[in-house]
């Protein structure tokens, strides 16, 4: 039997031929076997479906733009009753929409009499509600029509238990909210037949419950992805019939084949597709200056519909962004381009075990862990750069891409403060420029892209490689060091012999020995406001910070000079802990070495046990002996200790005999256990407290600099007290 197009109104009175009999459709009855009306349910997914459906109906009626609601399947009995098998939800919503517009526009009863012949057989209450609703005239000044409906005498209290009625009430309120300011819609709806659907009657007469059960069990409800796919193709069709057909084909074949290896445990790729769709759409939105939208249906209208002047270009970019992975050995591509946690010549280290950034996007894009993106903006920039290359492989060689993606990697890792939503438009454009041309873009006035200092470093490295091409591998090997991650500002580019020395030093030697040796050369610390930072014994992130210049800390140039002086003094053959210890001993044995604070930090390893290498001098910025080692990174309110008292407390000879409070800044002192003695270390003396008594023990100094080791002096004082209390 041929399929024909109908409106809700024209379906009534239509004639169908079955086996020589002419049957006129007189009634629509939702059969008992069907589920309750669901488009008015209250959950997030149904809310989205309801909103999208009403948006589509609203746009069609108000703009007088024809819309077809796909197929309605069912059968017409001998007495002209249509029992729909598929389409119940749409038919019910159309019933409510016709009722609302007819009542609101005071349409003559004779014109909407057909509404009396739509009913539900699922429950008597649903049937009666439909009948009473057609007779009822609401007050359209009410914000919610459902409130007055439920207050009518014909509306019994028990109807609150009928899910179809409750769902209809929700839909009536939604229709009222959407359409209450509009007028003249009845003509569009009934006369101009703006909203239509295809009706396919089944060939068998007298449809039985068995057949309903069979057909309903055979089919499954459309998934959200299938709903989206159908609507998206319809949106594209309004831009280009050819593009709609092309995308439909790619949905079903090319893109499915490409994404299938990344399917989840349920063997479905729907969520993978939608995450990547959102990824590409967000790129377009960033570059277009739009706010990001999480609802894919709204995204489709915002970027790919005739509401957007650049819709066709956006569609073509979306297609290209999927196509560039098709027929590509994706895993091989990533493994041949990137390295994990070790340097590999010809590859770019990305400091993670899973090299497949594309798969990571499919798994995580748009997902959050707390407030953090599981696929953050820095990876978005990296993947966008890769896609740009794949879309332009004909004009970019593999060697060029490897160099250019390295530059992008360097900029990403060293633009932590710059990579944020409000800069993404410029960041994406700069990444694209680098991949396509190999040039580092100069920021235009007012544009805020990657870190300016890092971009300047990348330009210098490009120039340096022109004259030092044979040292490319050494440079890249240095760049990939985990303490640098692309930024080599701490190593003198003009002294390439220091490249390998830096790697050997920080790969082979203990960090506390490196810190102490650097101090033998000078104060390499950097200042952050009132705090001073040295390298930490176990925390590599502290060294990473010291090696990356920033406006938030001062002293980088001095750190640079001291580190490069040390590197230049080293021989690659003797870079080890034993050599560093000899350097420390030589410094300490030198009678000319002043016993300033540096002397103590070099001699006593206990003074570098802080988690963050952070110290506070009460005399800041001058540095005397009144120094506190901070246990936290930013707050003096956290645990903190006077470094000299902390060192005394850590000495093995006093194990079990001393205790030290956690807050030197608040006056905590070194206590001798089982006594009433407490010790305080000041700039030029120790002070011993015993109840109300205070005894001062001076430290010999010359012009404010110790001429005796104050740790040894402290040990003498403690021994004296221990001897006194033992007698």
LOMAR-706630 format. One record per residue (C-alpha): residue number from 1; residue in one letter; x, y, z. Coordinates in steps of 0.02 Angstrom, whole numbers. Layout:
BEGIN
pos, code, east, north, up
NUM, a, X, Y, Z
...
//
This chain:
BEGIN
pos, code, east, north, up
1, x, 0, 0, 0
2, x, 68, 171, -44
3, x, 123, 292, 90
4, x, 38, 461, 89
5, x, 66, 625, 181
6, x, -65, 685, 306
7, x, -95, 816, 438
8, x, -173, 772, 605
9, x, -337, 850, 547
10, x, -338, 776, 371
11, x, -310, 601, 437
12, x, -490, 600, 500
13, x, -608, 562, 355
14, x, -470, 491, 245
15, x, -515, 338, 145
16, x, -411, 180, 131
17, x, -434, 29, 19
18, x, -411, -142, 93
19, x, -443, -298, -13
20, x, -575, -210, -116
21, x, -659, -127, 33
22, x, -659, 62, 56
23, x, -637, 112, 238
24, x, -649, 290, 304
25, x, -545, 334, 457
26, x, -663, 404, 587
27, x, -568, 385, 751
28, x, -393, 370, 824
29, x, -379, 259, 975
30, x, -218, 224, 1068
31, x, -233, 37, 1105
32, x, -217, -46, 1275
33, x, -55, -130, 1225
34, x, 32, 37, 1199
35, x, 127, 125, 1337
36, x, 68, 284, 1421
37, x, 99, 455, 1344
38, x, 280, 495, 1387
39, x, 327, 663, 1310
40, x, 270, 752, 1468
41, x, 372, 652, 1590
42, x, 485, 748, 1707
43, x, 665, 695, 1682
44, x, 813, 777, 1597
45, x, 811, 673, 1437
46, x, 623, 691, 1410
47, x, 634, 877, 1450
48, x, 762, 895, 1311
49, x, 657, 794, 1187
50, x, 500, 892, 1231
51, x, 590, 1059, 1214
52, x, 668, 1012, 1046
53, x, 503, 947, 977
54, x, 407, 1104, 1028
55, x, 547, 1213, 960
56, x, 531, 1127, 792
57, x, 341, 1145, 790
58, x, 353, 1326, 845
59, x, 479, 1370, 710
60, x, 373, 1285, 577
61, x, 210, 1371, 626
62, x, 278, 1544, 661
63, x, 391, 1550, 508
64, x, 265, 1456, 401
65, x, 400, 1331, 356
66, x, 336, 1156, 318
67, x, 395, 1014, 430
68, x, 369, 826, 411
69, x, 365, 718, 567
70, x, 419, 554, 486
71, x, 307, 398, 485
72, x, 156, 345, 585
73, x, 120, 159, 573
74, x, -44, 76, 615
75, x, -199, -8, 550
76, x, -377, 45, 515
77, x, -513, -76, 569
78, x, -672, -112, 473
79, x, -764, 18, 575
80, x, -634, 153, 534
81, x, -535, 155, 697
82, x, -348, 188, 678
83, x, -244, 94, 807
84, x, -69, 167, 793
85, x, 77, 50, 819
86, x, 211, 183, 806
87, x, 178, 371, 818
88, x, 73, 376, 975
89, x, 182, 509, 1057
90, x, 180, 626, 907
91, x, -7, 604, 879
92, x, -45, 644, 1061
93, x, 62, 800, 1058
94, x, -24, 856, 896
95, x, -193, 826, 978
96, x, -144, 940, 1123
97, x, -69, 1072, 1006
98, x, -228, 1078, 900
99, x, -334, 1089, 1058
100, x, -229, 1232, 1127
101, x, -228, 1337, 968
102, x, -413, 1307, 934
103, x, -462, 1363, 1108
104, x, -340, 1509, 1115
105, x, -395, 1578, 946
106, x, -582, 1550, 977
107, x, -600, 1435, 828
108, x, -778, 1380, 791
109, x, -821, 1213, 871
110, x, -865, 1138, 702
111, x, -685, 1164, 643
112, x, -606, 1064, 783
113, x, -742, 934, 806
114, x, -618, 802, 747
115, x, -528, 818, 915
116, x, -675, 724, 993
117, x, -621, 570, 897
118, x, -448, 553, 972
119, x, -444, 445, 1127
120, x, -346, 323, 1234
121, x, -399, 145, 1269
122, x, -258, 120, 1394
123, x, -368, 180, 1540
124, x, -544, 245, 1560
125, x, -472, 398, 1648
126, x, -362, 442, 1498
127, x, -511, 423, 1380
128, x, -623, 531, 1490
129, x, -489, 663, 1511
130, x, -473, 685, 1322
131, x, -662, 703, 1306
132, x, -676, 832, 1445
133, x, -524, 928, 1384
134, x, -603, 959, 1212
135, x, -755, 1038, 1298
136, x, -651, 1143, 1420
137, x, -603, 1326, 1386
138, x, -450, 1380, 1488
139, x, -405, 1553, 1549
140, x, -251, 1591, 1447
141, x, -197, 1727, 1569
142, x, -148, 1590, 1691
143, x, 37, 1553, 1698
144, x, 3, 1365, 1709
145, x, -157, 1297, 1632
146, x, -137, 1132, 1723
147, x, -176, 1212, 1891
148, x, -350, 1269, 1835
149, x, -382, 1104, 1743
150, x, -349, 1004, 1900
151, x, -469, 1119, 1993
152, x, -617, 1080, 1879
153, x, -767, 983, 1945
154, x, -748, 854, 1807
155, x, -566, 817, 1859
156, x, -570, 685, 1998
157, x, -429, 673, 2124
158, x, -387, 494, 2070
159, x, -326, 555, 1900
160, x, -164, 604, 1983
161, x, -118, 419, 1971
162, x, -141, 413, 1782
163, x, 31, 440, 1704
164, x, -42, 484, 1534
165, x, -150, 623, 1606
166, x, -8, 691, 1711
167, x, 107, 688, 1560
168, x, -26, 779, 1455
169, x, -39, 915, 1587
170, x, 149, 943, 1582
171, x, 142, 956, 1392
172, x, -6, 1077, 1398
173, x, 96, 1192, 1512
174, x, 247, 1177, 1397
175, x, 141, 1219, 1244
176, x, 65, 1368, 1336
177, x, 237, 1432, 1384
178, x, 301, 1414, 1206
179, x, 150, 1478, 1108
180, x, 55, 1597, 1222
181, x, 119, 1756, 1136
182, x, 79, 1695, 961
183, x, -81, 1714, 860
184, x, -150, 1664, 690
185, x, -77, 1489, 701
186, x, -236, 1392, 661
187, x, -223, 1440, 478
188, x, -43, 1377, 471
189, x, -89, 1219, 563
190, x, -250, 1168, 474
191, x, -271, 1269, 315
192, x, -90, 1279, 258
193, x, -48, 1107, 327
194, x, 123, 1162, 392
195, x, 144, 1008, 503
196, x, 124, 840, 420
197, x, 178, 659, 432
198, x, 174, 501, 328
199, x, 46, 370, 373
200, x, 81, 190, 327
201, x, -71, 76, 357
202, x, -31, -107, 386
203, x, -95, -231, 258
204, x, -176, -347, 385
205, x, -351, -305, 449
206, x, -402, -321, 630
207, x, -230, -300, 710
208, x, -213, -418, 858
209, x, -124, -397, 1024
210, x, -4, -535, 971
211, x, 53, -435, 822
212, x, 75, -279, 930
213, x, 182, -377, 1052
214, x, 283, -455, 912
215, x, 319, -289, 826
216, x, 355, -194, 987
217, x, 475, -328, 1048
218, x, 563, -330, 879
219, x, 599, -146, 881
220, x, 688, -41, 1012
221, x, 657, 140, 1058
222, x, 765, 261, 963
223, x, 922, 304, 1059
224, x, 964, 487, 1093
225, x, 1099, 470, 960
226, x, 973, 407, 831
227, x, 857, 551, 873
228, x, 1002, 671, 850
229, x, 1058, 590, 688
230, x, 885, 605, 612
231, x, 864, 787, 663
232, x, 1042, 833, 613
233, x, 1019, 762, 439
234, x, 858, 861, 422
235, x, 948, 1021, 474
236, x, 1087, 989, 347
237, x, 959, 954, 212
238, x, 898, 1134, 225
239, x, 1074, 1192, 185
240, x, 1116, 1062, 52
241, x, 1026, 905, -4
242, x, 1191, 834, -66
243, x, 1283, 866, 98
244, x, 1140, 786, 194
245, x, 1152, 629, 86
246, x, 1342, 628, 105
247, x, 1334, 643, 294
248, x, 1200, 509, 302
249, x, 1313, 391, 205
250, x, 1463, 432, 314
251, x, 1362, 408, 473
252, x, 1314, 233, 419
253, x, 1476, 175, 338
254, x, 1638, 277, 339
255, x, 1627, 354, 512
256, x, 1555, 198, 590
257, x, 1700, 95, 520
258, x, 1824, 224, 584
259, x, 1752, 234, 760
260, x, 1708, 49, 783
261, x, 1881, -2, 848
262, x, 1854, 122, 991
263, x, 1682, 57, 1040
264, x, 1637, 31, 1221
265, x, 1598, -131, 1311
266, x, 1421, -122, 1242
267, x, 1489, -123, 1064
268, x, 1406, 45, 1032
269, x, 1496, 197, 960
270, x, 1357, 324, 989
271, x, 1441, 407, 1138
272, x, 1610, 409, 1048
273, x, 1533, 497, 900
274, x, 1444, 625, 1007
275, x, 1599, 667, 1107
276, x, 1700, 697, 949
277, x, 1555, 793, 872
278, x, 1555, 907, 1024
279, x, 1744, 924, 1014
280, x, 1740, 984, 833
281, x, 1586, 1091, 864
282, x, 1671, 1174, 1013
283, x, 1820, 1216, 903
284, x, 1703, 1299, 778
285, x, 1613, 1389, 920
286, x, 1776, 1453, 995
287, x, 1838, 1514, 826
288, x, 1669, 1594, 789
289, x, 1658, 1682, 956
290, x, 1506, 1584, 1017
291, x, 1472, 1523, 1192
292, x, 1492, 1334, 1206
293, x, 1331, 1235, 1209
294, x, 1316, 1062, 1284
295, x, 1148, 1014, 1206
296, x, 1193, 936, 1039
297, x, 1025, 983, 963
298, x, 1056, 1165, 1004
299, x, 1233, 1148, 939
300, x, 1164, 1082, 774
301, x, 1051, 1232, 755
302, x, 1182, 1357, 815
303, x, 1322, 1303, 699
304, x, 1252, 1198, 557
305, x, 1078, 1264, 519
306, x, 1019, 1405, 408
307, x, 1023, 1515, 563
308, x, 1212, 1524, 542
309, x, 1283, 1618, 391
310, x, 1436, 1504, 393
311, x, 1337, 1343, 410
312, x, 1400, 1265, 249
313, x, 1582, 1299, 292
314, x, 1553, 1228, 465
315, x, 1474, 1072, 393
316, x, 1620, 1048, 274
317, x, 1743, 1070, 418
318, x, 1648, 943, 522
319, x, 1652, 818, 379
320, x, 1838, 846, 351
321, x, 1874, 826, 538
322, x, 1795, 653, 536
323, x, 1860, 603, 365
324, x, 2042, 641, 407
325, x, 2045, 488, 523
326, x, 1959, 373, 399
327, x, 2075, 245, 321
328, x, 2215, 304, 435
329, x, 2303, 178, 547
330, x, 2268, 286, 698
331, x, 2367, 190, 828
332, x, 2518, 177, 713
333, x, 2509, 363, 676
334, x, 2517, 410, 860
335, x, 2653, 284, 900
336, x, 2760, 346, 757
337, x, 2737, 529, 803
338, x, 2742, 533, 993
339, x, 2846, 458, 1133
340, x, 2787, 417, 1309
341, x, 2906, 457, 1450
342, x, 3074, 429, 1367
343, x, 3158, 528, 1230
344, x, 3152, 447, 1058
345, x, 3237, 529, 909
346, x, 3112, 587, 779
347, x, 2967, 585, 901
348, x, 2887, 710, 1019
349, x, 2874, 663, 1201
350, x, 2703, 697, 1278
351, x, 2736, 632, 1454
352, x, 2595, 504, 1464
353, x, 2579, 318, 1432
354, x, 2428, 324, 1317
355, x, 2487, 408, 1157
356, x, 2320, 399, 1068
357, x, 2252, 574, 1102
358, x, 2109, 542, 980
359, x, 2047, 394, 1081
360, x, 2065, 496, 1239
361, x, 1951, 627, 1161
362, x, 1823, 494, 1113
363, x, 1825, 427, 1291
364, x, 1828, 588, 1391
365, x, 1783, 745, 1295
366, x, 1651, 847, 1385
367, x, 1665, 741, 1542
368, x, 1718, 813, 1710
369, x, 1803, 747, 1865
370, x, 1741, 867, 1996
371, x, 1772, 1038, 1919
372, x, 1912, 979, 1806
373, x, 1892, 932, 1624
374, x, 1943, 752, 1592
375, x, 2000, 808, 1420
376, x, 2073, 980, 1459
377, x, 2101, 1130, 1347
378, x, 2286, 1094, 1322
379, x, 2245, 924, 1245
380, x, 2109, 1006, 1142
381, x, 2242, 1120, 1066
382, x, 2359, 973, 1035
383, x, 2225, 867, 951
384, x, 2165, 1016, 848
385, x, 2343, 1039, 786
386, x, 2352, 856, 736
387, x, 2186, 869, 644
388, x, 2248, 1024, 552
389, x, 2397, 924, 491
390, x, 2292, 775, 438
391, x, 2177, 890, 340
392, x, 2328, 964, 251
393, x, 2443, 814, 230
394, x, 2467, 850, 45
395, x, 2558, 1012, 84
396, x, 2649, 967, 246
397, x, 2783, 833, 253
398, x, 2798, 714, 400
399, x, 2964, 794, 450
400, x, 2886, 967, 448
401, x, 2740, 909, 551
402, x, 2854, 828, 680
403, x, 2950, 992, 704
404, x, 2792, 1097, 707
405, x, 2694, 988, 827
406, x, 2847, 995, 942
407, x, 2834, 1185, 942
408, x, 2649, 1174, 983
409, x, 2688, 1048, 1120
410, x, 2818, 1167, 1193
411, x, 2697, 1314, 1190
412, x, 2556, 1213, 1268
413, x, 2663, 1150, 1412
414, x, 2729, 1324, 1447
415, x, 2569, 1424, 1434
416, x, 2479, 1357, 1585
417, x, 2415, 1528, 1637
418, x, 2370, 1577, 1460
419, x, 2268, 1423, 1410
420, x, 2092, 1464, 1463
421, x, 1921, 1483, 1382
422, x, 1930, 1668, 1346
423, x, 2091, 1644, 1245
424, x, 2044, 1488, 1149
425, x, 2001, 1579, 988
426, x, 2176, 1653, 976
427, x, 2260, 1494, 1040
428, x, 2176, 1390, 906
429, x, 2223, 1513, 771
430, x, 2404, 1518, 828
431, x, 2412, 1328, 832
432, x, 2343, 1321, 656
433, x, 2470, 1449, 593
434, x, 2615, 1350, 665
435, x, 2556, 1185, 588
436, x, 2520, 1260, 417
437, x, 2672, 1374, 401
438, x, 2798, 1330, 537
439, x, 2801, 1514, 587
440, x, 2775, 1575, 765
441, x, 2635, 1705, 754
442, x, 2661, 1877, 828
443, x, 2512, 1925, 934
444, x, 2414, 2069, 864
445, x, 2367, 2212, 978
446, x, 2241, 2153, 1107
447, x, 2258, 1969, 1059
448, x, 2309, 1852, 1199
449, x, 2377, 1686, 1138
450, x, 2517, 1573, 1197
451, x, 2647, 1632, 1321
452, x, 2743, 1776, 1240
453, x, 2910, 1729, 1317
454, x, 2895, 1549, 1259
455, x, 2849, 1604, 1083
456, x, 3007, 1709, 1081
457, x, 3109, 1559, 1139
458, x, 3035, 1454, 998
459, x, 3086, 1587, 870
460, x, 3264, 1588, 940
461, x, 3274, 1398, 929
462, x, 3217, 1403, 748
463, x, 3354, 1530, 708
464, x, 3482, 1431, 809
465, x, 3445, 1271, 713
466, x, 3480, 1357, 548
467, x, 3664, 1368, 599
468, x, 3667, 1214, 710
469, x, 3565, 1086, 615
470, x, 3683, 947, 668
471, x, 3637, 979, 850
472, x, 3450, 963, 824
473, x, 3441, 797, 916
474, x, 3536, 866, 1066
475, x, 3418, 1014, 1075
476, x, 3262, 906, 1062
477, x, 3331, 784, 1190
478, x, 3354, 929, 1310
479, x, 3180, 997, 1272
480, x, 3100, 831, 1315
481, x, 3175, 826, 1490
482, x, 3035, 809, 1617
483, x, 3097, 960, 1716
484, x, 3091, 1070, 1560
485, x, 2951, 1006, 1447
486, x, 2998, 1114, 1301
487, x, 3062, 1268, 1392
488, x, 3253, 1272, 1395
489, x, 3271, 1450, 1461
490, x, 3372, 1388, 1609
491, x, 3509, 1320, 1494
492, x, 3613, 1438, 1389
493, x, 3567, 1406, 1208
494, x, 3737, 1472, 1154
495, x, 3829, 1342, 1258
496, x, 3767, 1181, 1182
497, x, 3896, 1080, 1279
498, x, 3786, 1110, 1431
499, x, 3636, 1021, 1353
500, x, 3692, 845, 1394
501, x, 3769, 899, 1559
502, x, 3602, 964, 1618
503, x, 3518, 799, 1575
504, x, 3653, 696, 1659
505, x, 3655, 805, 1815
506, x, 3468, 800, 1845
507, x, 3446, 620, 1791
508, x, 3589, 541, 1889
509, x, 3612, 647, 2045
510, x, 3515, 673, 2205
511, x, 3418, 836, 2204
512, x, 3474, 889, 2379
513, x, 3656, 870, 2327
514, x, 3624, 974, 2170
515, x, 3542, 1110, 2275
516, x, 3685, 1114, 2399
517, x, 3817, 1121, 2261
518, x, 3725, 1263, 2176
519, x, 3727, 1358, 2342
520, x, 3916, 1340, 2349
521, x, 3917, 1450, 2193
522, x, 3787, 1574, 2255
523, x, 3608, 1606, 2310
524, x, 3509, 1533, 2167
525, x, 3341, 1553, 2254
526, x, 3193, 1644, 2177
527, x, 3071, 1756, 2269
528, x, 2882, 1746, 2266
529, x, 2821, 1899, 2360
530, x, 2882, 1871, 2540
531, x, 2939, 1691, 2511
532, x, 3102, 1622, 2443
533, x, 3112, 1458, 2349
534, x, 3254, 1336, 2329
535, x, 3251, 1165, 2248
536, x, 3165, 1028, 2348
537, x, 3240, 860, 2389
538, x, 3098, 751, 2324
539, x, 2978, 868, 2235
540, x, 3022, 885, 2051
541, x, 2882, 1011, 2022
542, x, 2981, 1137, 2124
543, x, 3130, 1121, 2007
544, x, 3011, 1133, 1859
545, x, 2948, 1299, 1927
546, x, 3125, 1365, 1956
547, x, 3172, 1323, 1776
548, x, 3024, 1414, 1700
549, x, 3028, 1604, 1708
550, x, 2869, 1693, 1758
551, x, 2817, 1867, 1813
552, x, 2757, 1794, 1977
553, x, 2933, 1758, 2038
554, x, 3096, 1857, 2032
555, x, 3275, 1797, 2025
556, x, 3267, 1684, 1872
557, x, 3416, 1768, 1789
558, x, 3523, 1735, 1942
559, x, 3467, 1553, 1946
560, x, 3513, 1542, 1761
561, x, 3689, 1610, 1790
562, x, 3726, 1495, 1937
563, x, 3661, 1337, 1852
564, x, 3756, 1371, 1692
565, x, 3913, 1409, 1792
566, x, 3897, 1240, 1876
567, x, 3862, 1152, 1710
568, x, 4013, 1231, 1627
569, x, 4124, 1172, 1771
570, x, 4069, 992, 1753
571, x, 4144, 855, 1648
572, x, 4017, 730, 1579
573, x, 4126, 587, 1641
574, x, 4116, 638, 1825
575, x, 3936, 692, 1845
576, x, 3881, 586, 1994
577, x, 3838, 601, 2178
578, x, 4017, 567, 2234
579, x, 4083, 713, 2134
580, x, 3950, 830, 2203
581, x, 3991, 777, 2381
582, x, 4174, 817, 2350
583, x, 4124, 989, 2288
584, x, 4024, 1016, 2447
585, x, 4167, 959, 2559
586, x, 4290, 1071, 2467
587, x, 4176, 1219, 2498
588, x, 4154, 1178, 2683
589, x, 4339, 1144, 2711
590, x, 4387, 1311, 2638
591, x, 4432, 1426, 2784
592, x, 4377, 1575, 2681
593, x, 4199, 1511, 2669
594, x, 4089, 1627, 2775
595, x, 3967, 1546, 2896
596, x, 3817, 1638, 2828
597, x, 3647, 1554, 2801
598, x, 3711, 1474, 2640
599, x, 3850, 1386, 2734
600, x, 3723, 1299, 2846
601, x, 3609, 1251, 2701
602, x, 3759, 1173, 2614
603, x, 3824, 1082, 2767
604, x, 3664, 1017, 2843
605, x, 3551, 916, 2729
606, x, 3412, 927, 2858
607, x, 3382, 1107, 2805
608, x, 3319, 1054, 2634
609, x, 3187, 931, 2691
610, x, 3039, 1046, 2656
611, x, 2911, 982, 2531
612, x, 2916, 1138, 2425
613, x, 3090, 1211, 2455
614, x, 3001, 1364, 2524
615, x, 3077, 1477, 2658
616, x, 3027, 1634, 2749
617, x, 3151, 1761, 2815
618, x, 3079, 1878, 2945
619, x, 3205, 2006, 2883
620, x, 3149, 1986, 2701
621, x, 3222, 2034, 2580
622, x, 3382, 2033, 2683
623, x, 3434, 1859, 2735
624, x, 3507, 1829, 2905
625, x, 3487, 1680, 3022
626, x, 3307, 1709, 3068
627, x, 3240, 1590, 2936
628, x, 3090, 1474, 2938
629, x, 3071, 1317, 2831
630, x, 2891, 1306, 2770
631, x, 2803, 1139, 2757
632, x, 2670, 1213, 2643
633, x, 2691, 1304, 2478
634, x, 2602, 1469, 2506
635, x, 2550, 1495, 2686
636, x, 2655, 1537, 2836
637, x, 2504, 1481, 2936
638, x, 2544, 1299, 2895
639, x, 2677, 1193, 2978
640, x, 2844, 1282, 2987
641, x, 3007, 1267, 3083
642, x, 3159, 1370, 3124
643, x, 3288, 1282, 3015
644, x, 3421, 1277, 3151
645, x, 3307, 1206, 3285
646, x, 3237, 1084, 3157
647, x, 3414, 1025, 3116
648, x, 3458, 1002, 3300
649, x, 3299, 902, 3325
650, x, 3344, 789, 3177
651, x, 3521, 748, 3236
652, x, 3537, 561, 3275
653, x, 3629, 592, 3439
654, x, 3473, 677, 3510
655, x, 3349, 547, 3452
656, x, 3208, 529, 3579
657, x, 3274, 672, 3686
658, x, 3200, 825, 3598
659, x, 3034, 881, 3529
660, x, 2989, 1026, 3416
661, x, 2822, 1110, 3391
662, x, 2747, 1132, 3220
663, x, 2734, 1321, 3212
664, x, 2896, 1417, 3231
665, x, 2811, 1572, 3162
666, x, 2696, 1569, 3313
667, x, 2841, 1548, 3434
668, x, 2856, 1360, 3454
669, x, 3024, 1314, 3531
670, x, 3137, 1163, 3541
671, x, 3094, 1067, 3698
672, x, 3205, 950, 3797
673, x, 3094, 805, 3846
674, x, 3059, 766, 4029
675, x, 3121, 939, 4079
676, x, 3052, 1115, 4085
677, x, 3186, 1182, 3967
678, x, 3145, 1262, 3798
679, x, 3265, 1336, 3672
680, x, 3242, 1476, 3547
681, x, 3364, 1521, 3408
682, x, 3379, 1705, 3366
683, x, 3488, 1795, 3240
684, x, 3640, 1811, 3354
685, x, 3604, 1698, 3502
686, x, 3511, 1553, 3579
687, x, 3390, 1589, 3721
688, x, 3352, 1452, 3848
689, x, 3189, 1464, 3945
690, x, 3161, 1375, 4112
691, x, 2995, 1424, 4186
692, x, 3013, 1611, 4218
693, x, 3201, 1613, 4191
694, x, 3288, 1657, 4027
695, x, 3470, 1626, 3989
696, x, 3555, 1696, 3833
697, x, 3696, 1604, 3744
698, x, 3780, 1718, 3618
699, x, 3845, 1656, 3451
700, x, 4012, 1728, 3402
701, x, 3995, 1842, 3252
702, x, 4095, 1966, 3152
703, x, 3992, 2105, 3072
704, x, 3835, 2000, 3088
705, x, 3911, 1841, 3014
706, x, 3940, 1687, 3121
707, x, 4120, 1643, 3156
708, x, 4071, 1485, 3249
709, x, 3953, 1350, 3188
710, x, 3787, 1385, 3274
711, x, 3730, 1205, 3257
712, x, 3885, 1151, 3355
713, x, 3848, 1290, 3479
714, x, 3670, 1227, 3497
715, x, 3731, 1051, 3527
716, x, 3843, 1112, 3668
717, x, 3697, 1199, 3752
718, x, 3586, 1045, 3740
719, x, 3723, 932, 3810
720, x, 3746, 1050, 3957
721, x, 3561, 1047, 3997
722, x, 3551, 858, 3979
723, x, 3700, 838, 4098
724, x, 3623, 957, 4225
725, x, 3455, 871, 4224
726, x, 3535, 699, 4235
727, x, 3622, 741, 4400
//
